[in-house]
C-alpha cells in the first residue's frame, strides 16, 4: 500500500494572498492529485499545520481549499488522516480548540482528524499518530511514545538539533532520542527537509518566504511493502534570488523568462558597470514578476564597532548571523542570534505581499 504524506500546507498564509493560494492550487491540480491518480493512491496522511492562522480563517482561502483539495478527495474517494499541528490550535497550551475540527465537519467522511494520540494500521504497518505536544498533553504524549505498539511514528515535533530553515539549527526542543524505538519518525513543523538517525523532517511542500528560496520542496510517498519513503518534488517555485557579479556573468545575454510569476531578489556582489546593471534591472521589471528587491550595500547600518570586512551579502538569516558575529560585544551572541531569529520568523509571517 502506498500512502501520500503532506504537511505544513499553511492554508491562508500571507493574509490569504491570491498569489499563494494560486500556487497551492496549481500544485494540487497539476502535480499532487495527478500523481495519486496515476499510482492508485487513495490514502493521505497530513502531519499538521493544515491551516496557517490559529486565530482566524479567511473565507476566500477556505473556498479555494474546498474547490481544489477537499472536493477532489470526495470525488476520487481519497481518505485523509490529519494530525494537529501548532498552527491548527487556537490556544498554545492545549489542542482542545482547533480549526480543523470546527471547519472540516462537512468532509468527515473523507477527513479523519486526530486530536489524541492513537495507532492506525495501513497495509499491515502500524503507525503511531502523535498530534502537537502541549503542556496539557505532554505526559500522556510521552507515555504513548514509550508504550504504543507501532513501527512508524507520524507527528508534528519540535526537536533539538534539526534545521528550522536551511542553515538555521533549532537549539531547543525535545531530544530526538526519545523516539529512537521507532523504525522511522516522519514529522512536520520545520519547513526545510532534513534527516538524522531515524528522524525525517519532511519540510513543507511550498515556498512561503525568502528563507525557502533555493530549498527544494517535496511531498512524500510511504510504501508499506518495502517500508521506504520516496519524495516527489514540487516544481513550482515562487522565490528567485540572483547573485549579481558582472565580473563573472554577461547579464546582457541572460534570459529572464524564468522569473515570470516570481518574487525576485538581486543580491549585488560586484557591480563594475552601472549602465549594464540598470539595464538588467529594467529588463527584470519588464517581466511578469510579483515583486523585486535589490540588496546592494549594508554599510549604512554598520556601527563603528563592527568590522565590515567580516560581513558578507547573504540571505537575511545569514546576514544577521554575520552581523552579530562581527559586533564587538561581551553579550551572549547565541542569545542574541536566537532572539533575532524569532523576530525574523515573526516578521516573515506578518509580511504583506
N, C-alpha and C positions, 0 to 999 in steps of 0.2 A: 504493500500500500504506500502511495506517495501522498505526502501532506505538504501543502504550501504554507510557509511561515512568513508573516509580515509583522511589523512593529513600528511604533513611533511614527504613525501616519499624521498625527497632529492636525486633524481636520480643523480648518478655520484659522490656521496660523497666519501671522502678519495681518491681523484685523480682517481676515477673510478676503484678502485682496484677490481679485479675479485672476491675476497672473498666476498665483499659486494654486488656486482651485483648478484652473485650466491645465496646469502642468500635471496635477494628480489625475485628473480625468483622462488626459492623453495616455498616461502610463497604464491606467486600468483598462482603457478601451483598446489600446494598440499593442500592449506588451503582456500585462498580467493575465487578464482573462483569456486571450487567445492561447497563451502558453498552457493554462489549466485545461482548456478545451482540447488542445492538441494531445495532451498527455493523459487525458481522462481523470484529472484530479478533481475530487468533489469534497475535499476537506481542507479548511483553513484554520490555522492557529494564529491568533493575534496576541502579541506579547506586551500589550499595554500602550498607553498614551494614544488611544484611538482619537480622542479629541485633544485640542490644544489648551483652550482657556478653561480653567477649572471653575470659574465663576459664572460664565455666560456663554451661550451658544448662538451663533449667527444664523438667522433663518435661511439666508442665501446659501450658506455653507451646508446646512442640513439638507436643503433641496438638492443641491449638487451631488451630495454623497448618496442620497436616496436614488437619484436618477442613474448615476454612473457606477454605483457599487452595490447598494443593498438590493435594488430591483434586479440586478444581474444575478445575485445569489439566488433569489427566489425563482427567477426564470430558468436557471440552469440546475436547480436542485442542489446547490452547494451549501454545506453547513460550515459555520464558523464558531469556534470557541474563543472567547475573548477574556484575557486576564486583565484585571485592573492595573493601570499604571498611575504614577503620581499625578499626572495632569488630568486624569479622569475623575479624581476625587475632589469634592468640594472643600473638605477640611484636610489639613495636613497630618493630623494625628489619628484619623480614623478613615476607613473605607466605606463606612455605612451610607453616606450620602454621595452618590456618584452619578455622573451624567449618562453613561451607557444604560444604567438601569431605568433612568427616567425617560430616555429618548428612544431607545430601541424596542420599545414594547410592541410595536406593530410588526416586528420581524422576529419574534421569539421562536417561531418555528424554524427559522434559519440561523438565528444567533443565540448561542448559549453563553450567558455571562457568568464568569467565575469570580465570585466575591470572596469565597472562603477556600482555603487550600483543599485540594481533592486529587485523587488519582483517576485518570481516564486511560482507557486502552484503545489503541489504534493499531489495527493489523497485527495483533498479538504482542505488541510492545506497550509496556505500561509507562505512562507519562505522569510525573508529579507536577501539578499545575499550582503555582505559587503566586498569588497576587502581591501587589506592592506591600512591603512590610512597614508598618507604622508603630508608634509607641503602644497603641492599644492591642495590636495583634502580634507583637514581637515574640513573646514567649510561646504562644501557640504555633507561630510560624516555625520557630526553631525546633520545637517538638516534632512538628510534621516533617521537617527536613531530616531529622535524626531517625525517625521511626517508619516513615512511609515505605511501602514496598513498590519501588519503581526503578526503572533503568535510566530514564531521561528526565531531567527537570527543566521545566519551562517557567521563566519568571521575568520580573522587571526589577533587577537588582542594582544596588549601588555598592560596588566592590572597590576596595582599595587596590591601587597599582595598575589600573587599566586606563586607557585613554578616554578622557571626556570628549575631546575633539582631537583631530590629528595634531600631534606634537605636544599635547597638554595632558599630563597624567593626573588622575584623581588621587589625592593624598589622604582621603578619609573614606569611611565606609566600612563594610564588613570584610572579614578575612575570607578569601575565596576557598581556603582550606576547609571551611565549614561544609562545603559542598563536594568534597573530594570523593565521597562514596558513590557518586553517580557516574555513569559511563560518559554522559555529555550533559552539560548545562547550557541551555540556549536562552539567552536573555536579551531584553531590550533595555532602554533607558539612555545609554550613551549613543550618540548619533554617528559615530565612526566605528567601523568593524575592527575587531582585534580578537586574538585568541592566545590563551596561555593555559597550559595543562589541559584540563577538561572543560574549561570555561570558554564559551563562544559568545562574544558581544556581536550581534548581527548588524548593528548600525541601521539607521533609517533608510527607507527606500528613496528618499527625496532630498534635494538640496534646499535648505531653508535660509541660510545666512552665508556670509563670506567665509566663515570657518569651514564650510563644506566644499569650497572651490577646489577642484583637483582631487577630491576624495571620492573614488568610485562608490556608487550606491547599488545595492543588490536586494532582491528578495530571495528566499531560500526554499529548497525542497528537501524534506527529510524522507528517506526511503526506509521503511520498516523492515525490508527484506535484507538489505546489506548494512543497515544502521549507519549509513553515511549521510552527510549533509552536503548538498550541492547548491551553488549560488548562481543566480541569473542576473546579469547586470541590467540596470535601468539606463538606457542610452540617452534619456532626455535630461540634459543639464541646464542650469539656469545662471550660473555664475562663471564668468570667464576672466581670468587675470592674465594680462600681458606684461611681461617684464621687458621694459624698453631699454635697449642698448644699441645705439646706431653705429657703434664701432664694430658690432658683430653681425648686424642684420640690415639689409636694404629694405626699409619699410615702404618705399615707393612701389615695390613689387609684391607686397603681402596681400593675398586675397582675404577679404573680410566678411565673406558670406557666413562664416561660422559664428559670427557674433549676433546674427539675427535672433530676436526674441531672448536676449540675454541681458543680465546685468554685467557691465564691463568695468574693469578697473585696470588702469595703466599705471604700473609702478616704474618710475623713471630711475634707472641705474646710471645711464650715461646719455647725455644729450649734447652732441657736438654741433649739430646743425639745427637751429631753431626753426628755420623755414620748413625743413623736412618734417620736424615734429608737429608743427602747427597744421601742416597739410595732412599728416597722418590722423590727427585728432579730428579734423574736419571730415575726413573720409569715414571715420568711425561714427560720427554723429549723423551721417547720411544713411547709415544702416538702420534697420528697424530694431533698435535696442530699447530696453526698458529704462536704463539709467547709465550714466558714465561718471566714474570717479577717477581722479588723477592724483597720484601720490608722488610728489617731486622732492620736497625738501622739508625736513623737520627741524632745521637749525633754530627757527624762531622759538621753538618750545624748549630748547635746552638751556639749563641754567649754567652759571659759571663753574659749578662744582661737578659738571658732567664732562667726561672725556668723549667728545662726539665721534672720535675715531672708532670707539667700541660699539657704536650703534649702526646697525645695517637696516636697509629698507626691506622689510619683510611684511608678512601679513600682520594684522593688528595684534594678535596674541604674541607673536614672536617679537614684534616691535616693543610691546610693553615689557616683556621679559628682558630684552636687551637694554632698554632704558633703565629699568630698575637695577640691573646688574652694574650699569655704568655709574650710577649715583654713588657719591662718596658719603656714606652714612653708617652709623653704628646700629641702626634699627634692624630688626629681623626681616631680611629680604624675603624669606619664604612666606612670612605672614603677609607682607605687602603684595607679593605675587598672587596669593590666594584671594585676597580681598579684591584686587584689580580684576581677576578672572571672574569672580562672582558679579562684579559690576558690569563687566563686558557682556556676560551671558544675559543679564537683565536688560542691558541696553539693546542687544541684538534682538531679543524677543519683543521689545517695545517699538523697534524702528518701524516707521510707516513708509511703505513703498510709494 
